Each structure stands twice: as C-alpha cells, then as structure tokens.
Amino acid sequence: MVLLLAIASCKGPAEEIPEDILPKEKMVQILIRIHIAEAAVGVKNLPSDSASKLYKSYQNEIFKEEAVGDSAYAKSYSYYVVRPELMDKIYGAVVDSLSLREARGKLN
C-alpha cells in the first residue's frame, strides 16, 4: 500500500493550462470542424491551389464562428503538440466525436 501511495505521489499535480492557451474542450471543437473542412475540400478533387484557398476560407470561417484568432489557435496547437498526453486526450475526443457523427450520418 505504501508503494502505491509513493508511485501515485510521483505523478504530481496536473499541469495548469496557461490562460492564453485555448482550453482542451475548445481545441476539440475546433479540430472537429477543421477535419470536417479538410475532408469536404478533399472530396472536391480541386487543383491544389484552389483546394488550399477553399480550405483557408473554411478555416477562417471556423475561427470567426468560434471567436478564435488564427494566432491563438496556432499557439494553442503548438502548446498541446509538445504535451503528447494532453494531445492524445484531445485527439481521442476528436476521433470519438467524428466516429459518432459518421455513424449517425451527420458529418457536416
């Protein structure tokens, strides 16, 4: 029992996410929408420059609707990328949500 307590105490407190970083839940919502936008552009079989422009317009619309600047998103994404345990949780939620939407036929 003492060994279990010692191991548990080594883990330490959960890392607090800085105020200027988007919360995990917000990142999940944005990433879900971004992946749906990527898929929507991909199925159109557009030339790469046209696809890139269309994706960028979708992305800008997502950021506007989510009230998030592209620099805030990029900073937050960079923060989570170097913290794989957090990014795994975020992408786990993204995949679960997309799978559920796909099963329900509601990927838009």
N, C-alpha and C positions, 0 to 999 in steps of 0.2 A: 504494500500500500504506500509506503514511504517512497518507493521507487516511482510509482505512478505520479505522485504529487511532485516529485523532483522533475520528472520529464515534462509534466504539464506546465510547471512554472518556468521552464526554459523557453517555452514558446513566446512568452512576453505578451504585452498588450497589443491589441490590433492597431495597426498604423492608422492614424487620423489622416484623412484626405484633406489637403490644403483647400482653403476657401476659393482660390482661383482655379480649381480643378472641378470639372463637371462631376456631379455625383454618379455613382455606378448606374443607378436606375435611369438617369438621363442619357448616359452613354449607350445603354441597352436600346432605348427607344430610338435614338439617332441611328445607331448601327443597323437596326432592323430596317429602317426606312432607306438607308444608304444601300444595303444589299438588295432590297427590292428594286431600287432605282437602277442599280448595276445590271440586274437581271433583265429589267424592262428594256434597257438600252441594248443589251447583248442579243436579244431575240429579234431586233430590228434589222440586223445584218447591214448596218451602215458602214460607209468608209470610216477609217479610224479617226480622221479629223472631225467628221460630222458626229460620230459617236461620242467623242471627247467633249465637244461643245454641248451636246444634248445632256450628257451626264453632268457636266458642270452646271447647267441651268437647273437640273433636278436637285443637285446638291445645294445650290444657293436657295432654292425654294424650301428645301428641308430646313436649312439653318434659319431662314426667316420665320418659318412657321413654328420652329422650336425655340425661337428667340435666343439663338446662339450664334456668335460670330465665328467665322471660319478659323480665326487665330485661336480662339478659346477652345474650339474643338481639336485643333491640331496640337495645342499644348496639352490638353487632357489626354488625347490619344497617346502622345509621347510619354506622358507620365505613367499610364497604365501598361504600355508595352514593356517597360523596364521592370515591371512588377508582375511577373507571369502568374502568380497566384491570384491576383485581382483580375487580370485579363482573362484567365481561364474561367472565372466565375461570370464575367461579363459575357464572354462568347458562349458559354454554356447556356445562359439565359436567352441569348440571341438565337442560337440554334434551336432551342426548345420552342421558342415563340414562332420561328419560321416553319418548323415542322408541324406545329399545331395549325397554323394558318394554311399550310399546304394541304393538310388532311381535311380541313374544312372548306377548301377551295376558295380561300379569301386572301390571296397574296397581293392584293392591291392596296 
